[in-house]
Amino acid sequence: MSVEALKTFLLWSFLFNYGLLASWSFILVVWRDRIYLLQSYFFPMPQARFDACHFLLLGGYKVAIIVLNLIPWLALHMVR
C-alpha cells in the first residue's frame, strides 16, 4: 500500500467515523426518551446511568477516532 493510498484511507475513515459519531449524538439528543424507554425495557437502569453510559461511550469513541485515524493521518502529512 502506498503512502498516498494510506493517507486517503485514513482521511475517509476519519470522516466516516466522525459522521457516525455526529449521527449518534444527534439521535441521542433528539430521541433520548424513546431510546431510554427501549433500552430500559431490556436493561433496567436509572436515567442518570443511561446518560452516563452513553456519554462515556461517545467520549471513548471520539478518542479512538482521533488516536486511530486523525493522528496517523497528520503524522503522514508531516513526513512529506
PyMOL commands that set and color helices and strands:
alter all, ss='L'
color gray80, all
select helices_A, chain A and resi 3-30+32-42+47-79
alter helices_A, ss='H'
color red, helices_A
deselect
rebuild
show_as cartoon
